[in-house]
Amino acid sequence: MKQKTTQTSSSEADDGALTWRSDPKETFSDWTINVFVACIDSGKAKLLLQGPSDVQTAGETPELAAAATYRVHKVVLACGKRRSKLLARHFRKAGEHENSRHTLPLPVAEAFPLALDYIYCKDGPLETNCESAAALHYLGVLFEIQDLCRDCLAFMNQNVSQSNLGEFYRQAKAFGDELLLHSVASQLGQRILDVGMDSHLLREIDPKTWVVAFQSKGAMATREESEHKSKLLCRLKRYHWIDQATIAELTNEGTIPRIHPSVALALAELENKPTFPAKQNDVNAPASGKDKNCVLASASFQSRCAKALAETWKETALFESVTRELLDNRGSAFILEFTFASLQKAQKELDKAHEQTRSAEEALQKKQREMTRCKASLRKNPRRVSPSHRYVGFRIGAGENAFRAPVMEVSNPTNPTQPSQ
């Protein structure tokens, strides 16, 4: 195995604090960590020269392209709040051995020096960015460094956005980091209204992650969020093959309690279609083209679709021919549910209109009673006026119920016989 050695001088690395970057002889290093990188080309392997003191090229091992050697101190890595529980177990079982070997993906191997800096720094802040945070979190999970996992998740939660959420997801998926994947899904759920119908996230993120995103707010989700999730689900089924268990979770009443009327009929096809359609290049689609298990929506979901469609029963009536053709492809249970819900909706609107009419009639009767009292009062107590005033009026009604409504005008004080202008 060809070996290339680089070394950081003590004057460059030693500022008074113990560090893995210092001369291992001067700092009495007592452990060696060998990091191998799998499946990379020789050009990218050069990136590993930036951190470790010794670099090896594993040409004899086909699956390993490069190796980096870090000379560290057991007391630092196995003690303190930022300790690695994995390495601590290695140290206890090592016996005469003074090294450990770890094979990592290239992005994770590149972030390994940052993880060592974090452990040696003890109380210092986490030095990372959006490109390395996922790799550092994976190192925290792999080496069981709890504080590193916590700080990486905190960094992601503070810096995640629509523009980089997909990148966090891809890295978490590539590393198989379930904890980070769940955190990404939760952040997606908190920003569900920001996901547009043409968002690339609908194509990139798998349905199981969308389940976590849809369920992240639970009962705290608003009606707007619930209806938006139903529209996203309608789009999601265009890009992915969704199995029975996943569709059951996606259509659960706790996940999407309300369906948007615009997608209710499209989602209702789950009642009698065994599977979602999938694109030809969908790697998740079964080879046979159909799932062995029938993908059926629950009765509760069908009921919600029918009720949502009934919300627009007036518009449905306007497009009767189109609607009839679409409903012909639905099951009888769905059509019955839709008809019943539409009748209920129409009855509610009729009841509301009747109530408004009754209120208007009561208001009119009240005004008529006030008018009658006013007439009676004027007949019983006619007003007296001074000579300087006169009344003009107009006749209301006919016969014995007629009366003259007076309007007083002030006369000209200088000429009482002449009304004021």
C-alpha positions as CSV (number, residue, x, y, z in Angstrom):
1,M,0.0,0.0,0.0
2,K,1.4,3.3,-1.1
3,Q,1.6,5.8,1.7
4,K,1.9,9.6,1.6
5,T,2.6,11.5,4.8
6,T,1.8,15.1,5.6
7,Q,2.4,16.7,9.1
8,T,1.2,19.8,10.8
9,S,4.0,21.5,12.7
10,S,3.5,22.1,16.4
11,S,4.0,25.8,16.0
12,E,1.0,25.9,13.6
13,A,-1.3,23.7,15.5
14,D,-0.3,24.3,19.2
15,D,-2.0,27.3,20.7
16,G,-1.9,26.0,24.2
17,A,-4.9,23.6,23.8
18,L,-4.7,19.9,23.1
19,T,-5.7,19.0,19.5
20,W,-5.5,16.1,17.2
21,R,-3.8,18.4,14.7
22,S,-0.7,18.7,16.9
23,D,2.5,16.6,16.6
24,P,1.4,13.1,17.9
25,K,4.7,12.5,19.6
26,E,4.7,15.8,21.5
27,T,1.0,15.4,22.6
28,F,1.5,11.6,23.4
29,S,-1.2,10.4,21.0
30,D,-2.3,6.9,22.0
31,W,-4.9,5.9,19.4
32,T,-5.1,5.9,15.6
33,I,-8.3,6.1,13.6
34,N,-8.1,4.9,10.0
35,V,-10.9,6.3,7.7
36,F,-11.4,4.5,4.4
37,V,-13.6,6.0,1.6
38,A,-15.6,3.6,-0.6
39,C,-16.5,4.1,-4.2
40,I,-14.8,7.3,-5.1
41,D,-12.3,8.3,-7.9
42,S,-8.7,9.2,-7.2
43,G,-9.3,12.9,-8.0
44,K,-11.9,13.3,-5.2
45,A,-9.7,11.4,-2.8
46,K,-7.3,14.3,-2.8
47,L,-9.8,16.3,-0.7
48,L,-8.9,14.1,2.2
49,L,-5.4,15.6,2.2
50,Q,-6.7,18.7,3.8
51,G,-7.2,17.3,7.3
52,P,-5.4,14.1,8.3
53,S,-1.7,13.8,9.1
54,D,-1.1,10.6,7.2
55,V,-2.9,9.6,3.9
56,Q,-2.8,6.2,2.3
57,T,-4.1,5.0,-1.1
58,A,-5.7,1.6,-0.8
59,G,-5.0,0.4,-4.4
60,E,-5.1,-3.3,-3.5
61,T,-8.7,-3.1,-2.2
62,P,-11.1,-2.4,-5.1
63,E,-14.0,-1.2,-3.0
64,L,-11.8,1.3,-1.1
65,A,-10.3,4.2,-2.9
66,A,-8.4,6.1,-0.2
67,A,-7.6,6.1,3.5
68,A,-6.9,8.8,6.0
69,T,-5.2,8.3,9.4
70,Y,-5.9,10.5,12.4
71,R,-3.7,10.2,15.6
72,V,-5.9,11.1,18.5
73,H,-6.1,10.9,22.3
74,K,-8.4,8.4,24.0
75,V,-9.0,10.5,27.1
76,V,-10.5,13.3,24.9
77,L,-12.6,11.1,22.7
78,A,-14.0,8.8,25.5
79,C,-14.6,11.4,28.2
80,G,-16.6,14.5,28.6
81,K,-20.1,15.5,27.4
82,R,-19.0,15.3,23.7
83,R,-17.5,11.9,24.0
84,S,-18.0,9.1,21.5
85,K,-19.7,6.1,23.1
86,L,-18.7,3.9,20.1
87,L,-15.0,4.8,20.4
88,A,-15.1,4.4,24.2
89,R,-16.3,0.8,23.7
90,H,-13.4,0.2,21.2
91,F,-10.9,1.5,23.7
92,R,-12.2,-0.9,26.4
93,K,-12.0,-3.9,24.2
94,A,-8.9,-3.0,22.2
95,G,-6.3,-4.9,24.4
96,E,-2.9,-4.5,22.7
97,H,-4.5,-2.9,19.6
98,E,-4.2,0.9,19.3
99,N,-6.2,1.6,16.2
100,S,-9.7,1.3,14.7
101,R,-10.8,1.3,11.1
102,H,-14.0,2.9,9.6
103,T,-15.3,2.9,6.0
104,L,-17.4,6.0,5.2
105,P,-19.0,7.7,2.2
106,L,-16.9,10.5,0.7
107,P,-19.0,13.4,2.1
108,V,-18.9,11.9,5.6
109,A,-15.2,11.2,5.4
110,E,-14.6,14.8,4.4
111,A,-16.5,16.0,7.5
112,F,-14.6,13.7,9.9
113,P,-12.0,16.4,10.8
114,L,-14.9,18.8,11.7
115,A,-16.3,16.1,14.0
116,L,-12.9,15.8,15.7
117,D,-12.6,19.6,16.1
118,Y,-16.0,19.6,17.7
119,I,-15.0,16.9,20.2
120,Y,-11.7,18.5,21.1
121,C,-13.2,22.0,21.4
122,K,-15.4,20.9,24.3
123,D,-17.6,24.0,24.7
124,G,-17.0,25.7,21.4
125,P,-19.8,26.2,18.8
126,L,-20.4,23.8,16.0
127,E,-18.5,24.8,12.9
128,T,-20.6,23.7,9.9
129,N,-22.7,24.8,6.9
130,C,-25.6,23.4,4.9
131,E,-23.3,21.2,2.9
132,S,-21.7,19.4,5.8
133,A,-24.4,19.5,8.5
134,A,-26.0,16.2,7.2
135,A,-22.7,14.4,7.1
136,L,-21.8,15.6,10.6
137,H,-25.1,14.4,11.9
138,Y,-24.5,11.0,10.4
139,L,-21.1,10.9,12.1
140,G,-22.9,11.8,15.4
141,V,-25.3,8.9,14.9
142,L,-22.5,6.5,13.8
143,F,-20.0,7.3,16.6
144,E,-22.8,7.9,19.1
145,I,-21.9,11.6,19.9
146,Q,-25.2,12.9,21.3
147,D,-24.3,16.5,21.5
148,L,-23.2,16.5,17.8
149,C,-26.5,15.1,16.7
150,R,-28.4,17.7,18.7
151,D,-26.4,20.6,17.5
152,C,-26.6,19.5,13.8
153,L,-30.4,19.2,14.1
154,A,-30.6,22.6,15.7
155,F,-28.5,24.1,12.9
156,M,-30.7,22.5,10.3
157,N,-33.9,23.6,11.9
158,Q,-32.6,27.2,12.0
159,N,-31.3,27.2,8.4
160,V,-33.7,25.0,6.5
161,S,-35.6,26.6,3.6
162,Q,-37.5,25.6,0.5
163,S,-34.3,26.0,-1.5
164,N,-32.1,23.6,0.6
165,L,-34.7,21.2,2.1
166,G,-34.4,18.9,-0.9
167,E,-30.6,18.7,-0.4
168,F,-31.0,17.9,3.2
169,Y,-33.4,15.1,2.2
170,R,-31.1,13.7,-0.5
171,Q,-28.2,13.5,1.9
172,A,-30.2,12.0,4.7
173,K,-31.6,9.4,2.3
174,A,-28.1,8.6,0.9
175,F,-26.7,8.1,4.4
176,G,-29.7,6.1,5.6
177,D,-30.0,8.6,8.5
178,E,-33.5,8.0,9.7
179,L,-33.3,10.6,12.5
180,L,-32.4,13.3,10.1
181,L,-34.9,12.1,7.6
182,H,-37.7,12.4,10.2
183,S,-36.5,15.9,11.1
184,V,-36.5,16.9,7.4
185,A,-40.1,15.6,7.1
186,S,-41.2,17.5,10.1
187,Q,-39.8,20.7,8.7
188,L,-41.5,20.0,5.5
189,G,-44.8,19.6,7.3
190,Q,-44.4,22.9,9.1
191,R,-44.0,24.6,5.7
192,I,-46.6,22.7,3.9
193,L,-48.4,25.7,2.5
194,D,-45.2,26.9,0.9
195,V,-45.0,23.7,-1.3
196,G,-46.5,24.6,-4.7
197,M,-48.3,22.2,-7.0
198,D,-45.3,22.3,-9.3
199,S,-42.6,22.0,-6.6
200,H,-39.7,19.7,-7.3
201,L,-40.1,18.3,-3.8
202,L,-43.2,16.3,-5.0
203,R,-41.0,14.4,-7.4
204,E,-37.9,14.0,-5.2
205,I,-39.3,13.1,-1.8
206,D,-40.8,9.6,-1.4
207,P,-44.4,9.0,-0.2
208,K,-43.4,7.6,3.2
209,T,-41.6,10.8,4.0
210,W,-44.7,12.8,2.9
211,V,-46.7,10.7,5.4
212,V,-44.5,12.1,8.3
213,A,-44.8,15.6,6.8
214,F,-48.6,15.5,6.5
215,Q,-48.9,14.1,10.1
216,S,-46.4,16.5,11.7
217,K,-48.9,19.0,12.9
218,G,-51.5,16.5,13.9
219,A,-54.7,18.1,15.3
220,M,-53.1,21.5,15.1
221,A,-53.4,21.6,11.3
222,T,-55.8,24.2,9.9
223,R,-58.5,23.6,7.4
224,E,-56.4,25.4,4.7
225,E,-53.5,23.1,5.4
226,S,-55.6,20.0,5.3
227,E,-57.2,21.0,1.9
228,H,-53.7,21.9,0.6
229,K,-52.4,18.5,1.6
230,S,-55.2,16.9,-0.4
231,K,-54.2,18.8,-3.5
232,L,-50.6,17.8,-2.9
233,L,-51.6,14.1,-2.6
234,C,-53.4,14.4,-6.0
235,R,-50.2,15.6,-7.5
236,L,-48.0,13.1,-5.6
237,K,-49.8,10.1,-7.1
238,R,-48.6,11.2,-10.5
239,Y,-44.9,10.7,-9.7
240,H,-44.8,7.7,-7.3
241,W,-46.1,4.2,-6.9
242,I,-47.8,4.2,-3.5
243,D,-48.4,0.9,-1.7
244,Q,-51.4,-0.1,0.3
245,A,-50.0,0.7,3.7
246,T,-48.7,4.1,2.7
247,I,-51.9,5.2,1.0
248,A,-53.8,4.1,4.1
249,E,-51.7,6.5,6.2
250,L,-51.9,9.3,3.6
251,T,-55.7,9.1,3.5
252,N,-56.2,8.7,7.2
253,E,-58.7,11.1,8.7
254,G,-56.1,12.3,11.2
255,T,-53.7,13.0,8.2
256,I,-56.2,14.8,5.9
257,P,-59.4,15.5,7.7
258,R,-60.8,17.8,4.9
259,I,-60.5,17.3,1.1
260,H,-60.4,20.3,-1.3
261,P,-63.5,20.2,-3.6
262,S,-61.3,20.7,-6.7
263,V,-59.5,17.3,-6.2
264,A,-62.3,15.3,-4.5
265,L,-63.4,13.5,-7.6
266,A,-59.9,12.7,-8.7
267,L,-59.0,11.3,-5.3
268,A,-62.2,9.3,-5.2
269,E,-60.7,7.0,-7.9
270,L,-58.9,5.2,-5.1
271,E,-62.2,3.4,-4.4
272,N,-62.1,1.1,-7.3
273,K,-58.6,1.4,-8.8
274,P,-56.2,-1.2,-7.4
275,T,-53.0,0.9,-7.7
276,F,-51.8,4.3,-8.4
277,P,-50.3,4.9,-11.9
278,A,-46.5,5.1,-12.0
279,K,-44.1,6.5,-14.5
280,Q,-42.1,4.1,-16.5
281,N,-38.8,5.2,-14.8
282,D,-40.2,5.0,-11.3
283,V,-37.8,2.7,-9.5
284,N,-40.3,2.1,-6.7
285,A,-42.9,0.6,-9.1
286,P,-43.3,-3.2,-8.9
287,A,-41.9,-5.1,-11.9
288,S,-45.3,-6.6,-12.7
289,G,-46.8,-3.2,-13.1
290,K,-49.3,-3.9,-10.3
291,D,-49.1,-4.3,-6.6
292,K,-50.3,-7.6,-5.3
293,N,-52.2,-5.8,-2.6
294,C,-55.2,-3.7,-3.7
295,V,-54.7,0.0,-2.9
296,L,-58.2,1.0,-1.7
297,A,-59.1,4.1,0.2
298,S,-61.0,3.7,3.4
299,A,-64.7,4.3,3.6
300,S,-64.0,7.4,5.7
301,F,-61.8,8.8,3.0
302,Q,-64.5,8.2,0.3
303,S,-67.0,9.8,2.5
304,R,-64.8,12.9,2.9
305,C,-64.3,13.1,-0.9
306,A,-68.1,12.9,-1.5
307,K,-68.8,15.6,1.1
308,A,-66.1,17.8,-0.3
309,L,-67.5,17.4,-3.8
310,A,-71.0,18.2,-2.5
311,E,-69.7,21.5,-1.3
312,T,-69.8,22.6,-4.9
313,W,-73.1,21.0,-5.8
314,K,-74.2,24.1,-7.7
315,E,-71.2,24.0,-9.9
316,T,-71.6,20.3,-10.3
317,A,-75.1,20.9,-11.6
318,L,-73.8,23.4,-14.2
319,F,-71.5,20.7,-15.7
320,E,-74.0,17.9,-15.4
321,S,-72.9,16.0,-18.5
322,V,-69.2,16.0,-17.6
323,T,-70.0,15.2,-13.9
324,R,-72.2,12.3,-14.9
325,E,-69.4,10.8,-17.1
326,L,-67.0,11.1,-14.2
327,L,-69.4,9.7,-11.6
328,D,-70.1,6.7,-13.9
329,N,-66.6,5.4,-13.1
330,R,-67.2,5.6,-9.3
331,G,-68.7,2.9,-7.2
332,S,-72.3,3.0,-6.1
333,A,-71.4,3.6,-2.5
334,F,-69.6,6.8,-3.5
335,I,-72.4,8.0,-5.7
336,L,-74.9,7.4,-2.9
337,E,-72.7,9.3,-0.4
338,F,-72.2,12.2,-2.9
339,T,-76.0,12.4,-3.6
340,F,-76.9,12.3,0.1
341,A,-74.2,14.9,1.0
342,S,-75.4,17.2,-1.9
343,L,-79.0,17.0,-0.7
344,Q,-77.8,17.9,2.8
345,K,-75.8,20.8,1.5
346,A,-78.8,22.0,-0.6
347,Q,-81.1,21.6,2.4
348,K,-78.8,23.7,4.6
349,E,-78.7,26.5,2.0
350,L,-82.5,26.4,1.7
351,D,-82.9,26.5,5.4
352,K,-80.5,29.5,5.5
353,A,-82.5,31.3,2.8
354,H,-85.8,30.6,4.7
355,E,-84.3,31.9,7.9
356,Q,-83.1,35.1,6.1
357,T,-86.6,35.6,4.6
358,R,-88.3,35.0,8.0
359,S,-85.9,37.6,9.6
360,A,-86.8,40.1,6.9
361,E,-90.5,39.6,7.4
362,E,-90.1,40.1,11.2
363,A,-88.2,43.3,10.6
364,L,-90.9,44.6,8.3
365,Q,-93.7,43.7,10.8
366,K,-91.7,45.6,13.5
367,K,-91.5,48.7,11.3
368,Q,-95.3,48.5,10.6
369,R,-96.1,48.3,14.3
370,E,-93.9,51.3,15.0
371,M,-95.7,53.2,12.2
372,T,-99.1,52.3,13.7
373,R,-98.0,53.6,17.2
374,C,-96.7,56.8,15.6
375,K,-100.1,57.4,13.8
376,A,-102.0,56.8,17.0
377,S,-99.7,59.2,19.0
378,L,-100.2,62.0,16.4
379,R,-104.0,61.7,16.4
380,K,-104.2,61.7,20.2
381,N,-101.7,64.5,20.9
382,P,-101.6,67.0,17.9
383,R,-98.7,69.4,18.3
384,R,-99.3,73.2,18.9
385,V,-97.3,75.6,16.9
386,S,-96.5,79.3,17.3
387,P,-97.8,81.8,14.7
388,S,-94.3,82.1,13.4
389,H,-94.3,78.5,12.3
390,R,-96.5,76.5,9.9
391,Y,-96.9,72.9,9.0
392,V,-96.9,71.4,5.6
393,G,-97.5,67.7,5.0
394,F,-98.5,65.0,2.8
395,R,-101.4,62.5,3.0
396,I,-100.6,58.9,3.8
397,G,-103.2,56.1,3.3
398,A,-106.8,56.4,2.5
399,G,-110.2,56.5,4.2
400,E,-110.4,56.8,8.0
401,N,-106.9,55.4,8.5
402,A,-105.4,58.2,6.4
403,F,-103.4,60.9,8.2
404,R,-101.2,63.9,7.3
405,A,-97.6,63.6,8.2
406,P,-96.5,67.1,9.3
407,V,-93.2,68.7,8.4
408,M,-92.5,72.0,10.3
409,E,-91.0,75.0,8.5
410,V,-89.7,78.0,10.3
411,S,-91.3,81.3,9.0
412,N,-89.3,84.4,8.2
413,P,-89.1,86.3,11.5
414,T,-89.4,89.7,9.8
415,N,-92.4,88.6,7.7
416,P,-94.4,85.9,9.6
417,T,-96.7,85.4,6.6
418,Q,-93.7,84.5,4.4
419,P,-92.0,81.2,5.0
420,S,-88.2,81.1,5.2
421,Q,-86.2,80.4,2.1
